[in-house]
Amino acid sequence: MQKFKVQKMDYEHIDDILQIEELSYGAHHWSKDSFITELNNKISSYYCVVGEDNKCIAYMGIWKIVNEAHVTNLSVHPDYRNKKIAHRLLLTSINECYREKIKFITLEVRVTNKKAIGLYEKFGFKSLGVRKKYYQDN
């Protein structure tokens, strides 16, 4: 059984992440330039989950602004879903926010993404509303 570890995302992981993006979001995924920009963004923090082969199978990003954090994205390769990998990423990011005394974490999630909503609710997230036409393919 392969072991996985959570680590800071690096440029070498971007090609794996783009594959996960395409499988997860189809034509409406982030570009390579978007991830390069995020890795250079002083307010962002990105983690990925890698196997023994250093292949990235999941990733998560957050922006940290003063005492608030915003989850920019969280995705797991379809072959590795339902293995608590997203749980590990979210926990890692929440712990980082706690250490940095961040008081609030926000995110957007598609209303039809019941698994993600369930995960966020387990961590105490609450729905504060629905942003109409937030996603490109509504």
C-alpha positions as CSV (number, residue, x, y, z in Angstrom):
1,M,0.0,0.0,0.0
2,Q,1.4,3.4,-1.1
3,K,2.0,6.0,1.6
4,F,1.1,9.6,1.1
5,K,2.4,12.8,2.7
6,V,1.2,16.4,2.8
7,Q,3.8,18.9,1.8
8,K,4.1,22.5,0.5
9,M,3.3,22.6,-3.2
10,D,6.2,23.4,-5.6
11,Y,6.5,24.1,-9.3
12,E,7.4,20.5,-10.0
13,H,3.8,19.5,-9.0
14,I,2.0,21.9,-11.4
15,D,1.7,19.4,-14.3
16,D,0.1,16.8,-12.0
17,I,-2.2,19.4,-10.6
18,L,-3.3,20.5,-14.1
19,Q,-4.3,16.8,-14.7
20,I,-6.3,16.8,-11.5
21,E,-7.9,20.1,-12.5
22,E,-9.0,18.9,-15.9
23,L,-10.4,15.7,-14.5
24,S,-12.2,17.6,-11.8
25,Y,-13.4,20.7,-13.6
26,G,-13.3,19.9,-17.3
27,A,-12.8,23.0,-19.5
28,H,-13.2,25.4,-16.6
29,H,-10.0,24.7,-14.8
30,W,-7.2,26.9,-13.7
31,S,-4.2,27.4,-16.1
32,K,-0.6,26.7,-15.5
33,D,0.1,30.4,-15.3
34,S,-2.6,30.7,-12.5
35,F,-0.8,28.2,-10.4
36,I,2.6,29.8,-11.0
37,T,1.1,33.1,-10.0
38,E,-0.3,31.6,-6.8
39,L,3.0,30.0,-5.9
40,N,4.6,33.5,-6.2
41,N,1.7,35.2,-4.3
42,K,2.8,36.3,-0.8
43,I,-0.7,35.8,0.7
44,S,-1.2,32.3,-0.7
45,S,-0.3,29.0,0.9
46,Y,-0.6,25.8,-1.2
47,Y,-0.2,22.2,-0.1
48,C,-0.3,19.0,-2.1
49,V,-0.4,15.3,-1.2
50,V,2.3,13.2,-2.9
51,G,3.0,9.5,-3.0
52,E,6.3,7.7,-2.7
53,D,6.9,8.5,-6.4
54,N,6.5,12.3,-5.6
55,K,3.4,12.4,-7.9
56,C,0.9,14.9,-6.7
57,I,-2.6,13.3,-6.2
58,A,-4.4,16.2,-4.4
59,Y,-3.8,19.9,-3.6
60,M,-5.3,22.8,-1.7
61,G,-4.7,26.5,-1.7
62,I,-5.6,29.3,0.7
63,W,-5.2,33.0,0.8
64,K,-4.3,34.6,4.1
65,I,-5.3,38.3,4.6
66,V,-4.7,39.7,8.0
67,N,-6.9,37.5,10.3
68,E,-8.9,35.8,7.6
69,A,-8.2,32.9,5.2
70,H,-10.0,32.0,2.0
71,V,-9.8,28.5,0.5
72,T,-9.1,29.1,-3.2
73,N,-9.3,25.4,-4.3
74,L,-9.2,21.9,-3.0
75,S,-9.2,18.9,-5.3
76,V,-8.3,15.2,-5.2
77,H,-7.5,13.0,-8.3
78,P,-10.6,10.9,-9.0
79,D,-8.6,7.6,-8.4
80,Y,-7.8,8.7,-4.8
81,R,-11.1,10.1,-3.6
82,N,-12.9,8.8,-0.5
83,K,-9.6,8.0,1.2
84,K,-9.7,11.0,3.6
85,I,-7.0,12.8,1.6
86,A,-9.1,16.0,1.3
87,H,-9.6,15.8,5.1
88,R,-5.9,15.7,5.6
89,L,-5.3,18.7,3.4
90,L,-8.1,20.7,5.1
91,L,-6.8,19.8,8.5
92,T,-3.3,20.9,7.6
93,S,-4.5,24.2,6.3
94,I,-6.8,24.8,9.3
95,N,-3.9,24.0,11.7
96,E,-1.6,26.5,9.8
97,C,-4.3,29.2,10.2
98,Y,-4.6,28.4,13.9
99,R,-0.9,28.8,14.4
100,E,-1.0,32.1,12.6
101,K,-4.0,33.3,14.7
102,I,-6.3,33.5,11.7
103,K,-9.9,33.8,13.0
104,F,-12.1,33.2,10.0
105,I,-11.9,30.8,7.0
106,T,-14.2,31.2,4.1
107,L,-14.8,29.3,0.8
108,E,-17.1,28.8,-2.0
109,V,-18.5,25.4,-3.0
110,R,-20.9,24.4,-5.7
111,V,-24.3,23.7,-4.2
112,T,-24.4,20.4,-6.1
113,N,-21.1,19.2,-4.6
114,K,-22.6,17.3,-1.7
115,K,-19.4,15.4,-0.7
116,A,-17.4,18.6,-0.4
117,I,-20.2,20.3,1.6
118,G,-20.3,17.3,3.9
119,L,-16.6,17.5,4.4
120,Y,-16.7,21.3,5.2
121,E,-19.6,20.8,7.6
122,K,-17.6,18.2,9.5
123,F,-15.1,20.9,10.1
124,G,-17.7,23.3,11.3
125,F,-18.2,25.4,8.2
126,K,-21.7,26.9,7.8
127,S,-23.5,28.2,4.7
128,L,-23.9,31.9,4.7
129,G,-25.6,32.2,1.3
130,V,-25.5,31.4,-2.4
131,R,-23.6,33.4,-5.0
132,K,-25.7,33.4,-8.1
133,K,-23.8,32.5,-11.3
134,Y,-20.5,32.2,-9.4
135,Y,-19.3,29.2,-11.4
136,Q,-18.7,29.5,-15.2
137,D,-20.8,26.5,-16.1
138,N,-24.0,27.1,-14.0
